Amino acid sequence: MSENARPSVVVVGGGYAGFKVAKLLDDVADVTLVDKTDTFMHNVAAWRALVEPEWLERIFLPYRRLLKHGRFVQDRVVEADGRRVRLASGQVLEPDYLVLATGSAYPFPAKIDEPDVGAARVRARAAHEALAGAERVLLLGAGPAGLELAGEIKASFPGKHVIIADAASDILQGPFDDELRVELRKQLADLGVELRLGAALRGLPSVPPAVTGPVSVVTDEGEELTADIWFRCFGVVPHTDYLRGSLAAARDERGYVRVDERLRVAGHERVFAIGDIADADRKMAGFAGAQGELLAANLRALITGEGEQQDYERQPPVILVPLGPEGGAGHLPDFGGLVGREVTSQVKGRAMLMDMITGHFDA
C-alpha cells in the first residue's frame, strides 16, 4: 500500500455480515466485495416468498447497488490462505485486510444457491406451485425454520394439513425459556399444525424436497408419515472448504472458524471471520449484521487512526418466530423477555425486516 493510497479490503461473501462491512467501509477503503451470486437474497423473508411469490420481486437486491466507490466481483473463491485469495476465474487478490463472510449452506428454498436472480426466481416459483398443489405437507425439523414455515403455510393455505416432525422431544431447542415454547405450541395447535416430536426417522424421503411426489417416512417405532411434499428445515453447513494453510487450521471440528474477541482469525492480525462461519455467536442474521457493524467500526478505527476498537460480546438469547404475518412469539430482553403475536408481528412478521435492508442497497 502506497503512502497516499487507501488500504484495500476484500470481503468474501455478501450476506448479512459481509455486505455490512463492505458498505460501511466504502468511504475510507478500497473495497472489493466478492460473491458467487449477483444479488443479495434477504432470506429472512424466504418462507414468505415461498407462499406469496410476489415477494420474490422484493427480497433480491443487486450487489451493483451496494457500493459507491468500491467494486463488486461476481466470482467464486476457490482458495484463501491468509495472504492471497484466488478466484475461480483465476484472478488473485492480495488485500491489506481480508474479511471472510462466506456464510452457510441451508436447504432450499430458505437459501437459494443460484448464480443469477432470474434462475433463483424461477426455482422459487416452481417450489411455490408445488406447495400450492399439495394437500399434506411434511416439515422435517422443529427449530425456528420449521415452525416459521408451518405458520406461513397455514396463513396462506389454511386448509392444508401441515405436519412437523423432529427427533427432539420439544420444539425450538436452544437457550430459551419454556414459556416461549408453550406459547408457540399453543398457537401452532390453534392453526391446526400437527406436531410429531420424539420421532426419529429411519431415513429421509426418497423424493427431493420442495417438489410434489408421494412422500413417505418411517419412524424408528415403525410408524409411517405421508405427505404430498416435504421441506427440510435443518442442516446448517458453514462455507469454509476453500480455506487453506493456517486458515484451514483455524477451523474447529464442525468447520467453523475460531476467532478472538476482535473477530480476528486465530493466528492472524489482518484476517477476520464474521457471520455464520465464525464461532463468535449463534447463527442468526441479526447477529451476523451486528458482527459486520462492529468489525467495520474497528477497521475504520485502524484505517483512520480515529476512535478505539471494541470487543464483540456474545449476544443474550434473542429470537422472534413469526407464525404468518399476524402470529408468532419470541424472546426479546429489551421487551422484558417473552413477547407474543402482537410484538412479533409488528417487529418482524408483517414486513419481515425488509425496511432494515433495502436502504443499504441505494448506491
Residue pairs with C-beta under 8 A, 6 or more apart in sequence:
1 7
1 8
1 96
5 30
6 28
6 29
6 30
6 303
7 29
7 30
7 96
7 97
7 303
8 29
8 30
8 31
8 32
8 95
8 96
8 97
9 21
9 22
9 25
9 29
9 30
9 31
9 32
9 95
9 96
9 97
9 98
9 99
9 299
10 31
10 32
10 34
10 85
10 93
10 95
10 97
10 98
10 99
11 18
11 19
11 21
11 22
11 31
11 32
11 33
11 34
11 99
11 101
12 18
12 34
12 77
12 80
12 85
12 98
12 99
12 100
12 101
12 102
13 34
13 35
13 100
13 101
13 102
13 103
13 239
13 275
14 22
14 33
14 34
14 35
14 37
14 40
14 63
14 66
14 72
14 101
15 40
15 101
15 102
15 103
15 275
15 276
15 288
16 275
16 285
16 286
16 288
16 289
16 292
17 101
17 103
17 274
17 275
17 276
17 288
17 289
17 291
17 292
17 295
18 33
18 35
18 99
18 101
18 102
18 103
18 274
18 275
18 292
19 33
19 40
19 63
19 66
19 292
19 360
20 289
20 292
20 293
20 296
20 360
21 99
21 101
21 274
21 292
21 295
21 296
21 299
22 31
22 33
22 66
22 67
22 70
23 66
23 67
23 296
23 360
24 292
24 293
24 296
24 297
24 300
25 31
25 296
25 299
25 300
25 303
26 67
26 68
26 69
26 70
27 68
27 69
28 300
28 303
28 304
29 70
29 97
29 299
29 303
30 69
30 70
31 67
31 69
31 70
31 71
32 70
32 71
32 72
32 73
32 93
32 95
33 63
33 66
33 67
33 70
33 71
33 72
33 73
34 72
34 73
34 74
34 75
34 77
34 85
34 87
34 93
35 63
35 72
35 73
35 74
36 74
36 75
36 76
36 115
37 74
37 113
37 114
37 115
37 116
37 117
37 120
38 62
38 63
38 64
38 74
38 115
38 116
38 117
39 60
39 61
39 62
39 63
39 116
39 117
39 120
40 60
40 61
40 62
40 63
40 66
40 361
41 59
41 60
41 111
41 112
41 120
42 58
42 59
42 60
42 61
42 352
42 353
42 354
42 357
43 59
43 106
43 110
43 111
43 112
43 285
44 285
44 348
44 352
44 353
45 55
45 58
45 59
45 352
45 353
45 354
46 59
46 109
46 110
46 111
46 112
47 110
47 145
47 148
47 149
47 152
48 55
48 152
48 325
48 352
49 55
49 56
49 58
49 59
49 109
49 124
50 109
50 124
50 127
50 128
50 131
50 149
50 152
51 128
51 131
51 152
51 153
51 155
51 156
51 157
52 156
53 124
53 125
53 128
55 352
56 121
56 124
56 125
58 354
59 354
60 117
60 120
60 121
61 357
61 358
61 360
61 361
62 117
62 361
63 72
63 74
63 361
64 72
65 361
65 362
65 363
66 72
66 360
66 361
66 363
67 363
68 363
73 87
73 91
74 115
75 87
75 88
75 89
75 91
76 87
76 88
77 85
77 86
77 87
77 88
77 102
77 242
78 86
78 87
78 88
78 242
79 85
79 86
79 242
79 244
80 86
80 98
80 100
80 242
80 243
80 244
80 247
81 243
81 244
81 245
81 246
81 247
82 98
82 245
82 246
82 247
82 265
82 268
82 271
83 94
84 92
84 93
84 94
85 92
85 93
85 94
85 95
85 98
86 92
87 93
96 270
97 270
97 271
97 272
97 299
97 302
98 270
98 271
98 272
99 271
99 272
99 273
99 274
99 295
100 240
100 243
100 247
100 257
100 265
100 271
100 272
100 273
100 274
100 277
101 273
101 274
101 275
101 277
101 288
101 292
102 238
102 239
102 240
102 242
102 277
103 238
103 239
103 275
103 276
103 277
103 288
104 236
104 237
104 238
104 239
104 276
104 277
104 283
105 111
105 113
105 235
105 236
105 237
105 239
106 145
106 235
106 236
106 237
107 209
107 231
107 232
107 233
107 234
107 235
108 123
108 127
108 209
108 210
109 123
109 124
109 127
109 210
110 145
110 233
112 120
112 123
112 124
114 120
114 123
126 211
127 210
127 211
130 210
130 211
130 212
130 229
131 137
131 153
131 157
131 210
131 229
132 157
133 212
133 228
134 160
134 212
134 227
134 228
134 229
135 160
135 161
135 228
136 160
136 161
136 163
136 215
136 226
136 227
136 228
136 229
137 153
137 160
137 161
137 162
137 163
137 227
137 228
137 229
137 230
137 231
138 163
138 165
138 205
138 215
138 217
138 225
138 226
138 227
138 229
138 230
138 231
139 146
139 149
139 150
139 162
139 163
139 164
139 165
139 230
139 231
139 233
140 146
140 165
140 166
140 201
140 204
140 217
140 230
140 231
140 232
140 233
140 234
141 164
141 166
141 232
141 233
141 234
142 164
142 165
142 166
142 168
142 170
142 171
142 172
142 173
142 195
142 197
142 233
143 166
143 171
143 172
143 173
143 174
143 233
143 234
144 172
144 319
144 321
145 233
145 234
146 164
146 166
146 231
146 233
146 234
147 164
147 171
147 172
147 184
147 188
147 321
147 323
148 321
148 322
148 323
148 328
149 231
149 233
150 162
150 164
150 188
150 191
150 193
150 323
151 187
151 188
151 191
151 193
151 321
151 322
151 323
151 324
151 327
151 328
152 322
152 323
152 324
153 160
153 162
154 160
154 162
154 191
154 192
154 193
154 323
154 324
155 323
155 324
155 325
155 326
155 327
156 324
158 191
158 192
161 192
161 194
162 191
162 192
162 193
162 194
163 193
163 194
163 195
163 196
163 225
163 227
164 171
164 188
164 193
164 194
164 195
164 196
165 196
165 197
165 199
165 201
165 217
165 219
165 225
166 196
166 197
166 198
166 199
167 198
167 199
167 200
167 201
168 197
168 198
169 197
169 198
170 181
170 197
171 181
171 184
171 185
171 188
171 195
171 197
172 180
172 181
172 184
172 319
172 321
174 282
174 317
174 319
175 317
176 317
176 319
176 331
177 331
177 337
177 338
179 338
180 319
180 329
180 330
180 331
180 338
183 329
183 338
183 340
184 321
184 323
184 328
184 329
185 195
187 323
187 327
187 328
187 329
187 341
188 195
188 323
191 323
191 324
191 327
196 219
196 225
199 219
199 220
199 221
199 223
199 225
200 219
200 220
201 217
201 218
201 219
201 220
202 217
202 218
202 219
202 220
203 217
203 218
204 217
204 232
205 215
205 216
205 217
205 230
206 216
207 213
207 214
207 215
207 230
209 229
209 230
209 231
209 232
210 229
210 231
211 229
212 228
212 229
213 228
213 229
214 226
214 228
215 226
215 227
215 228
215 229
215 230
216 224
216 225
216 226
217 224
217 225
217 230
218 224
218 225
219 225
236 276
236 283
237 255
238 254
238 255
238 256
238 257
238 276
238 277
239 276
239 277
240 248
240 251
240 255
240 256
240 257
240 277
241 255
243 250
243 251
243 257
246 267
246 268
247 257
247 265
247 268
247 271
249 267
250 257
250 258
250 265
250 266
250 267
250 268
250 273
251 257
251 258
252 258
252 279
256 277
256 278
256 279
257 265
257 273
257 277
257 278
257 279
258 265
258 266
258 279
259 265
259 266
259 272
259 273
259 274
259 278
259 279
259 280
260 266
261 311
261 312
262 272
262 298
262 309
262 311
262 312
263 272
263 273
263 274
263 278
263 280
263 291
263 294
263 295
263 298
263 312
264 271
264 272
265 271
265 272
265 273
272 295
274 280
274 288
274 291
274 292
274 295
275 288
275 291
275 292
276 283
276 288
278 291
280 287
280 291
280 312
280 314
281 287
281 291
281 312
281 314
281 315
282 315
284 318
284 319
286 315
286 318
287 315
290 312
290 315
291 312
294 310
294 312
295 312
297 307
297 309
297 310
298 309
298 310
300 306
300 307
301 307
301 308
301 309
302 309
316 333
317 331
317 333
318 330
318 331
318 332
318 333
319 330
319 331
320 328
320 330
320 332
320 339
320 344
320 347
320 348
320 349
321 328
321 329
321 330
321 344
322 328
322 344
322 345
322 348
322 349
322 352
323 329
323 341
323 349
324 349
325 345
325 349
325 350
326 341
326 345
326 349
326 350
327 341
327 344
327 345
327 349
328 341
328 344
328 345
328 348
328 349
329 338
329 339
329 340
329 341
329 344
330 338
330 339
330 343
330 344
330 347
330 348
331 337
331 338
331 339
332 339
332 343
332 347
335 343
339 347
341 349
